[in-house]
């Protein structure tokens, strides 16, 4: 459901709601939330890491992303570079994350679970989603997602241990 800014404004006023994960990519919504609320009252989080830097530049406070299951150090580095105002370095990292994240978005939940198992060495029998998701077992889809996602391993390896 794509929640508009009026509804987000009303939700932000509720004492038991402290933030929103936006998967719409709506930078304007992030900016409007920040313009109306102090992040300690109500905040916006990017719903994917491929737009974390743009979201943080207008007042977002982070991201809730499946990418962190595969490349946690890169996600943390991108967040810290963004937070610290190191825009050139953050932009370079953001571009690499955006290229890779297309694999997770296009692969869907079952493709994401499959590639996490493949990259992290989990047993293949644990890599499939439960129904109603279909098995991610098409060799061509697997080859494509590996080619799209694995290049970020080189960047991930440059960051120190968390």
C-alpha positions in Angstrom: 0.0 0.0 0.0 1.5 3.3 -1.0 0.7 5.6 1.9 0.5 9.3 1.1 2.0 12.1 3.1 -1.2 13.1 4.7 -1.7 9.6 6.2 2.0 9.5 7.2 1.6 12.8 9.0 -1.4 11.5 10.9 0.5 8.3 11.8 3.5 10.3 13.0 1.3 12.0 15.5 0.3 8.7 17.1 2.2 8.1 20.4 2.8 4.4 19.6 4.1 4.9 16.1 7.8 5.9 15.9 8.7 5.4 12.3 7.9 4.1 8.8 9.7 1.9 6.3 9.1 3.3 2.9 9.5 0.8 0.1 8.1 3.3 -2.5 11.4 5.1 -3.0 9.6 8.4 -2.2 12.3 10.8 -1.4 9.7 13.6 -1.1 7.9 11.6 1.6 11.1 11.2 3.5 11.7 15.0 3.3 8.2 15.8 4.4 8.4 13.5 7.4 11.7 15.1 8.4 10.3 18.6 7.9 7.4 17.9 10.2 9.0 15.6 12.8 12.1 15.3 14.8 13.5 11.8 14.1 13.2 11.0 17.8 9.4 11.5 17.5 8.8 9.9 14.1 11.3 8.9 11.4 11.5 7.5 7.9 13.6 4.6 6.8 14.4 3.6 3.3 12.9 0.2 2.4 15.8 -0.8 0.3 19.5 0.0 0.5 19.6 1.2 -3.1 18.3 4.6 -2.1 19.7 4.9 1.4 22.0 7.8 0.5 19.3 9.9 -1.1 17.0 9.2 1.8 19.6 10.2 4.4 20.4 13.5 2.5 16.8 14.7 3.1 16.4 13.5 6.7 15.9 9.7 6.6 17.6 7.9 9.4 18.6 4.5 7.9 17.3 1.5 5.9 15.6 -1.8 6.6 17.1 -3.9 3.9 17.5 -7.5 2.9 20.9 -6.7 1.5 22.3 -6.6 5.0 21.8 -10.4 5.2 24.3 -10.7 2.4 26.6 -7.7 2.7 26.3 -6.3 6.2 29.6 -4.5 6.2 28.8 -2.7 3.0 25.4 -1.6 4.4 27.0 -0.3 7.6 29.7 1.5 5.6 27.1 3.2 3.4 25.1 4.3 6.4 28.2 5.6 8.2 29.5 7.4 5.1 26.1 9.0 4.6 25.7 10.0 8.2 29.2 11.4 8.3 28.6 13.6 5.2 31.3 11.8 3.1 29.2 12.2 0.1 31.7 11.2 -2.6 32.6 8.0 -0.9 28.9 7.3 0.0 27.9 7.9 -3.6 30.5 5.5 -4.9 29.3 2.8 -2.4 25.6 3.6 -3.2 26.2 3.1 -6.9 27.7 -0.4 -6.3 24.9 -1.3 -3.9 22.2 -0.2 -6.3 23.7 -2.3 -9.1 23.7 -5.4 -6.8 20.4 -4.8 -5.2 18.6 -5.2 -8.6 19.4 -8.9 -8.2 17.6 -9.2 -5.0 14.6 -7.1 -6.2 14.3 -9.0 -9.4 14.9 -12.4 -7.7 12.2 -11.7 -5.2 12.0 -13.3 -1.8 12.8 -16.8 -3.0 15.8 -15.6 -5.1 17.1 -13.5 -2.2 16.9 -16.5 0.2 18.6 -18.7 -2.4 21.5 -16.3 -3.0 22.0 -15.7 0.7 22.4 -19.4 1.2 24.7 -19.7 -1.8 27.0 -16.8 -0.8 27.0 -17.6 3.0 27.4 -21.4 2.5 24.1 -22.5 4.0 22.8 -25.9 3.1 20.9 -25.9 -0.3 17.9 -27.6 1.3 17.5 -24.5 3.6 17.6 -22.1 0.6 14.0 -22.6 -0.5 11.0 -20.6 0.7 7.9 -22.3 1.9 4.8 -22.3 -0.2 3.2 -20.4 -1.9 6.6 -19.2 -3.2 8.0 -21.4 -6.0 11.3 -23.0 -5.7 14.2 -20.9 -7.0 15.7 -23.7 -9.1 15.9 -22.4 -12.6 19.6 -22.6 -13.6 19.4 -19.6 -15.8 17.8 -17.4 -13.0 20.5 -18.7 -10.6 23.3 -17.8 -13.0 21.9 -14.3 -13.5 21.4 -13.6 -9.8 24.9 -14.8 -9.0 26.4 -12.6 -11.8 24.4 -9.6 -10.5 25.0 -10.0 -6.7 28.4 -11.6 -6.3 30.5 -8.6 -7.6 29.7 -6.8 -4.4 31.7 -9.4 -2.4 34.9 -7.6 -3.5 33.7 -4.3 -1.9 32.4 -6.2 1.2 35.8 -7.7 1.8 37.4 -4.2 2.0 35.5 -3.3 5.1 36.8 -4.3 8.5 35.1 -6.7 10.7 32.0 -5.4 12.4 
